[in-house]
Amino acid sequence: GGGPMGMMFDMGDLESEEEEEILEEFMMAHSEQVGKKKFRCSLDGKEFSTLNIMRAHFTKHYKEQALEWFEETHNGDGELGGMEEMMAAMEMMMGE
């Protein structure tokens, strides 16, 4: 078997990975590409030449906001169903 799924997850890892995904989603919702190599943060109007630089900006300045935003956007509207199924599936796999 092996492969990346075989690795033991500690909760810290899982958490930071989820935070990254939330930040990514938050960033996509609060930014736009305005040119070939231009990405703008719609929260403060700063412009970045790559997504990576913009991602660092969001991570540094908007992490808390992103997590709050995520809670609000996904709170009880059933959209997280997929995520929970995924978690359940992973637990099943872990349990073997």
Protein Blocks (a to p, Z undefined) as FASTA:
>chain_A
ZZjklpccdfklmmmmmmmmmmmmmmmmmgccfbfklccdfknopacfbfklmmmmmmmm
mmmmmmmmmmmmmgonlpmmmmmmmmmmmmmmmmZZ
